[in-house]
């Protein structure tokens, strides 16, 4: 069955003096206090941070997620959590593949997510992976690699020699067209930005890099398996 990802981040739970939702606070409480509940969260990745968007994710089939969310709601019985969990389950039932809880808690506050958001986020992580010479704690590095690839890209700014990728949490990175394998404005006297056919060639380069994402996850899996610090423990 296909896997669904739920971004548990809400970016805070108050608007002025008015409590909007306790979901973010309860996720953080589960992470810090209710360890037995956290262990039942399918494929939990990240660290819940009340002020950031895209910091804690769970992943599983629809039934796995709904089973956990039902348990979560029974542990945190405030009206806000009951409402928000219900809305998350509705999104799961609609077949959404990546559910952003900050959009559920703050309906109407954000513009529609970019259709190419994950393509640019994956591209950025693949480039950073391929530029790294070595890795330290492999499981932590893998989780960071995966976590950042799930951040929502809100804006892509095209300049004459590079592009800037901006995320919902206000983080941003810049990549030269040369890094993307995109042969644009290589002559020093050019200053135009890619448009028309050039823009679509750029997107092809971005997609080609993003498509190497699963290959990098497979590399992490193989390295973790053969590393004596982890392999014999059956850590996935």
C-alpha positions in Angstrom: 0.0 0.0 0.0 1.3 3.5 -0.7 2.8 5.5 2.1 1.5 8.8 3.3 3.6 11.5 5.1 2.1 13.8 7.8 4.0 16.9 8.7 3.1 17.4 12.4 4.5 20.9 12.6 2.1 23.8 13.3 4.4 26.8 13.8 3.0 27.6 17.3 -0.4 27.1 18.9 -1.5 30.7 19.8 -2.5 33.8 17.9 -2.1 36.7 20.3 -3.9 35.6 23.5 -6.2 33.2 21.7 -5.3 29.5 21.7 -5.7 28.2 18.1 -4.6 24.6 18.7 -2.7 22.5 21.2 -1.5 20.0 18.6 2.0 21.4 18.3 2.4 21.5 22.1 1.1 18.0 22.4 3.4 16.6 19.7 6.4 18.2 21.6 5.1 16.8 24.9 4.9 13.3 23.3 8.4 13.7 22.0 9.8 14.8 25.4 7.6 13.0 27.9 5.4 10.2 26.5 8.2 8.1 25.0 6.0 5.0 24.8 3.5 6.9 22.6 6.3 8.3 20.5 7.6 4.7 19.8 4.3 3.9 18.2 4.5 6.9 15.8 5.2 5.3 12.4 8.6 6.3 11.0 8.9 9.5 13.1 11.6 11.8 11.8 12.7 15.1 13.1 12.3 17.2 16.3 9.1 19.1 17.0 9.7 22.8 17.2 6.8 25.1 17.9 8.2 28.0 15.9 9.3 26.2 12.7 7.3 24.7 9.7 8.4 21.3 8.7 10.3 19.8 11.7 8.5 16.5 12.6 7.1 13.9 10.3 5.4 10.5 10.5 5.0 8.1 7.5 2.9 5.0 7.0 -0.1 3.5 5.3 -3.5 5.2 5.8 -4.4 2.5 8.4 -1.1 2.8 10.2 -1.4 6.5 10.5 -5.1 6.5 11.5 -4.3 3.8 14.2 -1.6 6.0 15.7 -3.6 9.3 15.4 -6.5 7.6 17.2 -4.1 6.6 20.0 -2.6 10.2 20.0 -6.1 11.7 20.3 -6.9 9.4 23.2 -3.8 10.6 25.0 -4.5 14.3 24.4 -8.2 14.8 24.9 -8.5 18.6 24.5 -11.0 19.8 22.0 -8.4 21.4 19.7 -6.5 18.1 19.3 -9.7 16.2 18.7 -10.7 18.7 15.9 -7.2 18.8 14.3 -6.7 15.0 14.4 -10.1 14.6 12.7 -9.1 17.0 10.0 -5.8 15.1 9.5 -7.8 11.8 9.1 -10.1 13.5 6.6 -7.0 14.5 4.5 -5.8 10.9 4.7 -9.2 9.7 3.5 -9.0 12.1 0.6 -5.8 10.4 -0.5 -3.4 13.3 0.1 0.2 12.1 0.1 1.9 14.8 2.1 -0.3 16.5 4.7 0.9 19.8 6.3 -0.6 20.2 9.7 0.1 23.9 9.8 -2.3 24.2 6.9 -4.9 22.3 8.9 -4.4 24.3 12.1 -4.2 27.7 10.3 -6.7 27.2 7.4 -6.6 29.8 4.7 -3.3 31.4 6.0 -1.0 30.0 3.3 -1.2 30.0 -0.5 -1.5 26.7 -2.2 1.6 24.5 -2.0 3.8 24.6 -5.2 3.3 21.6 -7.4 7.1 21.4 -7.8 7.9 22.0 -4.1 9.2 18.5 -3.4 11.2 18.4 -6.6 13.2 21.4 -5.7 13.6 20.3 -2.0 14.9 16.9 -3.2 17.2 18.5 -5.7 18.7 20.7 -3.0 19.4 17.7 -0.7 20.9 15.6 -3.5 23.3 18.3 -4.5 24.4 18.8 -0.9 24.8 15.0 -0.5 27.0 14.8 -3.6 29.1 17.7 -2.5 29.8 16.1 0.9 33.1 14.2 1.2 32.1 12.1 4.2 29.4 11.5 6.8 29.5 11.2 10.6 26.6 9.6 12.4 24.9 7.9 9.5 21.4 7.5 11.0 21.3 11.2 12.1 22.7 12.3 8.7 20.1 10.1 6.8 17.2 11.5 8.9 18.4 15.1 8.3 18.7 14.4 4.5 15.2 13.0 4.5 13.7 15.7 6.8 15.0 18.6 4.8 13.8 17.0 1.5 10.2 17.3 3.0 10.4 21.0 3.8 7.9 23.0 1.8 9.5 25.2 -0.9 7.6 28.4 -1.1 9.6 30.4 -3.7 12.2 29.8 -6.4 14.0 32.9 -7.6 15.8 32.7 -10.9 18.8 35.0 -11.5 21.2 35.3 -14.3 23.7 32.6 -13.1 21.9 30.9 -10.2 18.6 30.1 -8.5 17.5 30.6 -4.9 15.3 28.1 -3.1 13.2 29.5 -0.2 11.4 27.3 2.3 8.3 27.8 4.5 10.6 28.1 7.7 12.4 31.1 6.1 15.5 29.0 5.3 17.0 29.6 1.8 19.8 28.2 -0.3 21.4 29.2 -3.6 22.7 27.0 -6.4 24.6 27.9 -9.5 23.3 26.8 -12.9 26.6 25.1 -13.3 25.9 22.9 -10.3 22.6 21.9 -11.9 24.2 20.9 -15.2 22.3 23.7 -16.9 24.3 25.5 -19.6 22.9 29.0 -19.3 24.7 32.3 -19.2 28.1 30.7 -19.3 29.4 33.6 -21.3 30.4 36.6 -19.2 28.5 39.1 -21.3 25.0 37.5 -20.8 22.7 38.7 -18.0 19.2 37.4 -19.0 17.2 35.0 -16.8 16.0 31.7 -18.1 12.5 32.0 -19.7 10.5 30.0 -22.3 12.4 27.0 -23.6 15.4 27.8 -21.3 13.1 27.6 -18.3 11.8 24.2 -19.3 15.4 23.0 -19.9 16.2 24.2 -16.4 13.3 22.2 -14.9 14.5 19.1 -16.7 17.9 19.5 -15.1 16.3 20.0 -11.7 14.1 16.9 -12.1 17.0 14.8 -13.2 18.9 15.6 -10.0 15.8 15.2 -7.8 15.2 11.7 -9.3 18.5 10.6 -7.7 16.9 11.0 -4.2 15.9 7.4 -3.7 19.4 6.3 -4.9 20.9 8.4 -2.0 18.5 6.8 0.5 19.5 3.4 -0.7 23.2 4.4 -0.2 22.4 5.4 3.4 20.6 2.1 4.0 23.5 0.1 2.7 26.1 2.0 4.7 24.1 1.8 7.9 23.7 -2.0 7.4 27.4 -2.6 7.0 28.5 -0.2 9.7 29.3 -2.3 12.8 27.8 0.4 15.0 24.3 -0.2 13.6 24.1 -3.1 11.2 23.8 -5.9 13.8 21.1 -4.0 15.7 18.7 -4.2 12.8 18.3 -0.4 12.6 16.4 0.7 9.5 
